[in-house]
């Protein structure tokens, strides 16, 4: 498929690519070049406050793990067994 560079360095992505990637208006793409190839990778951008909240929550969980308050599981199955009350 060909795309043409328009004024202001704009291009239109072919509809088939947009559809197959599940992209829609407003989605963000990381664009970079490496060794003469242009790459466009869909990304999700989160507000800084959201990321800060996640970091704080992870920090709290690490503290709880260190103190022994937070159980640690060897597998997802072990976690679900605990949640289902089958570990007794």
N, CA, C and O atoms as a GROMACS GRO file, in nm:
protein
  352
    1UNK      N    1   0.083  -0.117   0.000
    1UNK     CA    2   0.000   0.000   0.000
    1UNK      C    3   0.088   0.124   0.000
    1UNK      O    4   0.192   0.128   0.066
    2UNK      N    5   0.048   0.222  -0.072
    2UNK     CA    6   0.122   0.346  -0.077
    2UNK      C    7   0.052   0.454   0.004
    2UNK      O    8  -0.071   0.460   0.007
    3UNK      N    9   0.131   0.536   0.068
    3UNK     CA   10   0.079   0.655   0.137
    3UNK      C   11   0.161   0.772   0.087
    3UNK      O   12   0.281   0.759   0.062
    4UNK      N   13   0.098   0.885   0.071
    4UNK     CA   14   0.164   1.004   0.018
    4UNK      C   15   0.179   1.108   0.128
    4UNK      O   16   0.087   1.133   0.205
    5UNK      N   17   0.296   1.169   0.134
    5UNK     CA   18   0.318   1.277   0.230
    5UNK      C   19   0.249   1.402   0.176
    5UNK      O   20   0.274   1.444   0.063
    6UNK      N   21   0.163   1.460   0.258
    6UNK     CA   22   0.087   1.580   0.222
    6UNK      C   23   0.150   1.703   0.285
    6UNK      O   24   0.258   1.697   0.344
    7UNK      N   25   0.081   1.814   0.272
    7UNK     CA   26   0.131   1.936   0.335
    7UNK      C   27   0.141   1.913   0.486
    7UNK      O   28   0.070   1.830   0.543
    8UNK      N   29   0.229   1.985   0.547
    8UNK     CA   30   0.255   1.973   0.691
    8UNK      C   31   0.303   1.833   0.729
    8UNK      O   32   0.285   1.791   0.843
    9UNK      N   33   0.362   1.760   0.635
    9UNK     CA   34   0.418   1.625   0.657
    9UNK      C   35   0.313   1.524   0.700
    9UNK      O   36   0.347   1.428   0.770
   10UNK      N   37   0.188   1.541   0.663
   10UNK     CA   38   0.081   1.451   0.703
   10UNK      C   39   0.068   1.335   0.604
   10UNK      O   40   0.091   1.351   0.484
   11UNK      N   41   0.029   1.219   0.658
   11UNK     CA   42  -0.005   1.104   0.574
   11UNK      C   43  -0.139   1.048   0.622
   11UNK      O   44  -0.180   1.072   0.736
   12UNK      N   45  -0.205   0.975   0.536
   12UNK     CA   46  -0.327   0.906   0.574
   12UNK      C   47  -0.296   0.757   0.578
   12UNK      O   48  -0.245   0.701   0.480
   13UNK      N   49  -0.325   0.694   0.690
   13UNK     CA   50  -0.303   0.549   0.700
   13UNK      C   51  -0.412   0.477   0.622
   13UNK      O   52  -0.529   0.516   0.629
   14UNK      N   53  -0.376   0.374   0.548
   14UNK     CA   54  -0.478   0.298   0.476
   14UNK      C   55  -0.583   0.241   0.571
   14UNK      O   56  -0.551   0.193   0.680
   15UNK      N   57  -0.708   0.247   0.528
   15UNK     CA   58  -0.821   0.202   0.611
   15UNK      C   59  -0.803   0.057   0.656
   15UNK      O   60  -0.839   0.022   0.768
   16UNK      N   61  -0.748  -0.027   0.569
   16UNK     CA   62  -0.730  -0.168   0.603
   16UNK      C   63  -0.637  -0.184   0.724
   16UNK      O   64  -0.660  -0.270   0.809
   17UNK      N   65  -0.534  -0.102   0.729
   17UNK     CA   66  -0.441  -0.110   0.842
   17UNK      C   67  -0.507  -0.058   0.969
   17UNK      O   68  -0.496  -0.120   1.075
   18UNK      N   69  -0.576   0.054   0.957
   18UNK     CA   70  -0.645   0.111   1.074
   18UNK      C   71  -0.745   0.011   1.131
   18UNK      O   72  -0.751  -0.010   1.252
   19UNK      N   73  -0.823  -0.052   1.043
   19UNK     CA   74  -0.924  -0.149   1.087
   19UNK      C   75  -0.859  -0.273   1.148
   19UNK      O   76  -0.901  -0.319   1.254
   20UNK      N   77  -0.758  -0.326   1.081
   20UNK     CA   78  -0.697  -0.450   1.130
   20UNK      C   79  -0.626  -0.431   1.264
   20UNK      O   80  -0.614  -0.525   1.342
   21UNK      N   81  -0.580  -0.307   1.290
   21UNK     CA   82  -0.511  -0.278   1.416
   21UNK      C   83  -0.608  -0.233   1.525
   21UNK      O   84  -0.568  -0.214   1.640
   22UNK      N   85  -0.736  -0.215   1.489
   22UNK     CA   86  -0.834  -0.170   1.588
   22UNK      C   87  -0.812  -0.025   1.630
   22UNK      O   88  -0.848   0.013   1.741
   23UNK      N   89  -0.755   0.055   1.541
   23UNK     CA   90  -0.729   0.195   1.573
   23UNK      C   91  -0.851   0.280   1.543
   23UNK      O   92  -0.935   0.244   1.460
   24UNK      N   93  -0.860   0.393   1.611
   24UNK     CA   94  -0.968   0.487   1.584
   24UNK      C   95  -0.918   0.629   1.608
   24UNK      O   96  -0.809   0.650   1.661
   25UNK      N   97  -0.998   0.724   1.568
   25UNK     CA   98  -0.961   0.865   1.581
   25UNK      C   99  -0.924   0.898   1.725
   25UNK      O  100  -0.993   0.861   1.820
   26UNK      N  101  -0.813   0.969   1.740
   26UNK     CA  102  -0.766   1.007   1.872
   26UNK      C  103  -0.663   0.913   1.931
   26UNK      O  104  -0.596   0.949   2.028
   27UNK      N  105  -0.647   0.793   1.875
   27UNK     CA  106  -0.544   0.701   1.924
   27UNK      C  107  -0.406   0.762   1.901
   27UNK      O  108  -0.386   0.839   1.807
   28UNK      N  109  -0.312   0.728   1.987
   28UNK     CA  110  -0.177   0.780   1.980
   28UNK      C  111  -0.084   0.674   1.920
   28UNK      O  112  -0.100   0.555   1.944
   29UNK      N  113   0.015   0.723   1.842
   29UNK     CA  114   0.116   0.635   1.782
   29UNK      C  115   0.254   0.689   1.817
   29UNK      O  116   0.280   0.809   1.802
   30UNK      N  117   0.342   0.603   1.864
   30UNK     CA  118   0.483   0.638   1.881
   30UNK      C  119   0.547   0.619   1.744
   30UNK      O  120   0.537   0.512   1.685
   31UNK      N  121   0.614   0.722   1.694
   31UNK     CA  122   0.674   0.716   1.561
   31UNK      C  123   0.823   0.742   1.574
   31UNK      O  124   0.866   0.840   1.634
   32UNK      N  125   0.902   0.651   1.515
   32UNK     CA  126   1.047   0.669   1.516
   32UNK      C  127   1.106   0.602   1.393
   32UNK      O  128   1.041   0.520   1.328
   33UNK      N  129   1.229   0.637   1.364
   33UNK     CA  130   1.297   0.574   1.252
   33UNK      C  131   1.422   0.504   1.302
   33UNK      O  132   1.487   0.550   1.396
   34UNK      N  133   1.454   0.392   1.240
   34UNK     CA  134   1.574   0.318   1.276
   34UNK      C  135   1.624   0.249   1.150
   34UNK      O  136   1.549   0.178   1.083
   35UNK      N  137   1.748   0.271   1.119
   35UNK     CA  138   1.812   0.209   1.002
   35UNK      C  139   1.731   0.230   0.874
   35UNK      O  140   1.717   0.139   0.793
   36UNK      N  141   1.677   0.351   0.857
   36UNK     CA  142   1.606   0.384   0.734
   36UNK      C  143   1.462   0.334   0.726
   36UNK      O  144   1.398   0.347   0.622
   37UNK      N  145   1.412   0.279   0.835
   37UNK     CA  146   1.273   0.231   0.839
   37UNK      C  147   1.194   0.316   0.938
   37UNK      O  148   1.243   0.348   1.046
   38UNK      N  149   1.072   0.355   0.900
   38UNK     CA  150   0.984   0.431   0.987
   38UNK      C  151   0.892   0.334   1.060
   38UNK      O  152   0.827   0.250   0.996
   39UNK      N  153   0.887   0.343   1.191
   39UNK     CA  154   0.802   0.257   1.272
   39UNK      C  155   0.691   0.341   1.335
   39UNK      O  156   0.715   0.454   1.378
   40UNK      N  157   0.570   0.286   1.341
   40UNK     CA  158   0.458   0.348   1.410
   40UNK      C  159   0.397   0.242   1.501
   40UNK      O  160   0.351   0.138   1.455
   41UNK      N  161   0.398   0.270   1.631
   41UNK     CA  162   0.351   0.172   1.729
   41UNK      C  163   0.239   0.236   1.811
   41UNK      O  164   0.259   0.342   1.871
   42UNK      N  165   0.120   0.171   1.816
   42UNK     CA  166   0.012   0.225   1.899
   42UNK      C  167   0.053   0.225   2.046
   42UNK      O  168   0.112   0.129   2.095
   43UNK      N  169   0.020   0.333   2.117
   43UNK     CA  170   0.051   0.345   2.259
   43UNK      C  171  -0.070   0.399   2.334
   43UNK      O  172  -0.159   0.460   2.275
   44UNK      N  173  -0.071   0.375   2.462
   44UNK     CA  174  -0.173   0.432   2.550
   44UNK      C  175  -0.104   0.534   2.640
   44UNK      O  176   0.000   0.505   2.699
   45UNK      N  177  -0.161   0.650   2.650
   45UNK     CA  178  -0.105   0.756   2.733
   45UNK      C  179  -0.196   0.774   2.854
   45UNK      O  180  -0.317   0.793   2.841
   46UNK      N  181  -0.136   0.767   2.973
   46UNK     CA  182  -0.211   0.782   3.096
   46UNK      C  183  -0.175   0.915   3.162
   46UNK      O  184  -0.061   0.961   3.150
   47UNK      N  185  -0.269   0.977   3.230
   47UNK     CA  186  -0.239   1.101   3.303
   47UNK      C  187  -0.134   1.075   3.411
   47UNK      O  188  -0.130   0.968   3.470
   48UNK      N  189  -0.048   1.174   3.435
   48UNK     CA  190   0.059   1.161   3.534
   48UNK      C  191   0.005   1.124   3.671
   48UNK      O  192   0.065   1.043   3.741
   49UNK      N  193  -0.107   1.181   3.710
   49UNK     CA  194  -0.165   1.150   3.841
   49UNK      C  195  -0.200   1.002   3.854
   49UNK      O  196  -0.182   0.944   3.961
   50UNK      N  197  -0.250   0.943   3.747
   50UNK     CA  198  -0.284   0.801   3.748
   50UNK      C  199  -0.158   0.716   3.767
   50UNK      O  200  -0.158   0.621   3.846
   51UNK      N  201  -0.052   0.751   3.696
   51UNK     CA  202   0.075   0.678   3.709
   51UNK      C  203   0.131   0.695   3.850
   51UNK      O  204   0.180   0.599   3.909
   52UNK      N  205   0.123   0.816   3.904
   52UNK     CA  206   0.171   0.840   4.041
   52UNK      C  207   0.093   0.755   4.142
   52UNK      O  208   0.152   0.700   4.235
   53UNK      N  209  -0.039   0.745   4.124
   53UNK     CA  210  -0.122   0.662   4.212
   53UNK      C  211  -0.081   0.515   4.204
   53UNK      O  212  -0.073   0.446   4.306
   54UNK      N  213  -0.055   0.467   4.081
   54UNK     CA  214  -0.012   0.328   4.064
   54UNK      C  215   0.123   0.302   4.132
   54UNK      O  216   0.142   0.200   4.197
   55UNK      N  217   0.216   0.396   4.116
   55UNK     CA  218   0.346   0.382   4.180
   55UNK      C  219   0.332   0.375   4.332
   55UNK      O  220   0.397   0.294   4.397
   56UNK      N  221   0.246   0.459   4.388
   56UNK     CA  222   0.224   0.459   4.533
   56UNK      C  223   0.164   0.327   4.578
   56UNK      O  224   0.203   0.272   4.682
   57UNK      N  225   0.070   0.275   4.500
   57UNK     CA  226   0.007   0.148   4.536
   57UNK      C  227   0.108   0.033   4.531
   57UNK      O  228   0.108  -0.054   4.618
   58UNK      N  229   0.193   0.032   4.428
   58UNK     CA  230   0.295  -0.071   4.417
   58UNK      C  231   0.393  -0.060   4.534
   58UNK      O  232   0.434  -0.162   4.590
   59UNK      N  233   0.430   0.061   4.570
   59UNK     CA  234   0.519   0.082   4.683
   59UNK      C  235   0.459   0.028   4.812
   59UNK      O  236   0.527  -0.036   4.892
   60UNK      N  237   0.330   0.055   4.833
   60UNK     CA  238   0.261   0.004   4.951
   60UNK      C  239   0.258  -0.149   4.952
   60UNK      O  240   0.278  -0.211   5.056
   61UNK      N  241   0.233  -0.208   4.835
   61UNK     CA  242   0.231  -0.354   4.828
   61UNK      C  243   0.369  -0.413   4.857
   61UNK      O  244   0.379  -0.515   4.925
   62UNK      N  245   0.474  -0.350   4.806
   62UNK     CA  246   0.610  -0.398   4.835
   62UNK      C  247   0.637  -0.392   4.984
   62UNK      O  248   0.696  -0.484   5.040
   63UNK      N  249   0.596  -0.284   5.049
   63UNK     CA  250   0.613  -0.272   5.194
   63UNK      C  251   0.537  -0.383   5.267
   63UNK      O  252   0.589  -0.442   5.361
   64UNK      N  253   0.414  -0.411   5.223
   64UNK     CA  254   0.334  -0.517   5.286
   64UNK      C  255   0.396  -0.655   5.264
   64UNK      O  256   0.390  -0.740   5.353
   65UNK      N  257   0.454  -0.678   5.148
   65UNK     CA  258   0.522  -0.806   5.122
   65UNK      C  259   0.641  -0.820   5.214
   65UNK      O  260   0.661  -0.926   5.274
   66UNK      N  261   0.723  -0.714   5.226
   66UNK     CA  262   0.841  -0.717   5.314
   66UNK      C  263   0.802  -0.743   5.459
   66UNK      O  264   0.873  -0.814   5.531
   67UNK      N  265   0.690  -0.686   5.502
   67UNK     CA  266   0.648  -0.702   5.642
   67UNK      C  267   0.575  -0.834   5.667
   67UNK      O  268   0.547  -0.869   5.782
   68UNK      N  269   0.543  -0.906   5.560
   68UNK     CA  270   0.472  -1.033   5.575
   68UNK      C  271   0.320  -1.018   5.576
   68UNK      O  272   0.250  -1.118   5.586
   69UNK      N  273   0.269  -0.896   5.567
   69UNK     CA  274   0.124  -0.874   5.565
   69UNK      C  275   0.060  -0.924   5.436
   69UNK      O  276  -0.053  -0.973   5.437
   70UNK      N  277   0.132  -0.911   5.326
   70UNK     CA  278   0.077  -0.945   5.194
   70UNK      C  279   0.124  -1.084   5.153
   70UNK      O  280   0.244  -1.106   5.142
   71UNK      N  281   0.032  -1.178   5.132
   71UNK     CA  282   0.075  -1.310   5.088
   71UNK      C  283   0.132  -1.303   4.946
   71UNK      O  284   0.090  -1.220   4.864
   72UNK      N  285   0.227  -1.390   4.919
   72UNK     CA  286   0.288  -1.401   4.787
   72UNK      C  287   0.257  -1.540   4.734
   72UNK      O  288   0.269  -1.638   4.807
   73UNK      N  289   0.216  -1.549   4.609
   73UNK     CA  290   0.174  -1.676   4.550
   73UNK      C  291   0.272  -1.719   4.442
   73UNK      O  292   0.330  -1.636   4.372
   74UNK      N  293   0.290  -1.851   4.431
   74UNK     CA  294   0.381  -1.906   4.331
   74UNK      C  295   0.319  -1.907   4.191
   74UNK      O  296   0.390  -1.915   4.091
   75UNK      N  297   0.186  -1.899   4.186
   75UNK     CA  298   0.119  -1.904   4.056
   75UNK      C  299  -0.017  -1.836   4.067
   75UNK      O  300  -0.068  -1.811   4.176
   76UNK      N  301  -0.073  -1.806   3.953
   76UNK     CA  302  -0.209  -1.750   3.948
   76UNK      C  303  -0.308  -1.852   4.003
   76UNK      O  304  -0.404  -1.815   4.072
   77UNK      N  305  -0.286  -1.980   3.974
   77UNK     CA  306  -0.375  -2.085   4.024
   77UNK      C  307  -0.377  -2.085   4.178
   77UNK      O  308  -0.482  -2.100   4.239
   78UNK      N  309  -0.259  -2.068   4.238
   78UNK     CA  310  -0.253  -2.065   4.385
   78UNK      C  311  -0.330  -1.945   4.440
   78UNK      O  312  -0.397  -1.955   4.542
   79UNK      N  313  -0.319  -1.832   4.372
   79UNK     CA  314  -0.394  -1.713   4.412
   79UNK      C  315  -0.544  -1.740   4.408
   79UNK      O  316  -0.616  -1.711   4.503
   80UNK      N  317  -0.590  -1.797   4.296
   80UNK     CA  318  -0.733  -1.823   4.283
   80UNK      C  319  -0.782  -1.928   4.382
   80UNK      O  320  -0.895  -1.920   4.430
   81UNK      N  321  -0.699  -2.026   4.412
   81UNK     CA  322  -0.736  -2.124   4.514
   81UNK      C  323  -0.754  -2.056   4.650
   81UNK      O  324  -0.848  -2.086   4.723
   82UNK      N  325  -0.665  -1.963   4.682
   82UNK     CA  326  -0.676  -1.888   4.807
   82UNK      C  327  -0.805  -1.805   4.807
   82UNK      O  328  -0.877  -1.802   4.907
   83UNK      N  329  -0.832  -1.739   4.696
   83UNK     CA  330  -0.952  -1.656   4.686
   83UNK      C  331  -1.079  -1.739   4.693
   83UNK      O  332  -1.180  -1.694   4.747
   84UNK      N  333  -1.074  -1.861   4.641
   84UNK     CA  334  -1.189  -1.950   4.644
   84UNK      C  335  -1.201  -2.026   4.775
   84UNK      O  336  -1.298  -2.099   4.796
   85UNK      N  337  -1.102  -2.007   4.866
   85UNK     CA  338  -1.106  -2.072   4.995
   85UNK      C  339  -1.069  -2.220   4.990
   85UNK      O  340  -1.106  -2.295   5.080
   86UNK      N  341  -0.997  -2.262   4.888
   86UNK     CA  342  -0.959  -2.403   4.872
   86UNK      C  343  -0.820  -2.435   4.926
   86UNK      O  344  -0.771  -2.546   4.909
   87UNK      N  345  -0.756  -2.338   4.991
   87UNK     CA  346  -0.620  -2.361   5.039
   87UNK      C  347  -0.617  -2.423   5.178
   87UNK      O  348  -0.510  -2.459   5.227
   88UNK      N  349  -0.731  -2.437   5.240
   88UNK     CA  350  -0.733  -2.488   5.378
   88UNK      C  351  -0.715  -2.638   5.382
   88UNK      O  352  -0.714  -2.697   5.490
   0.00000   0.00000   0.00000
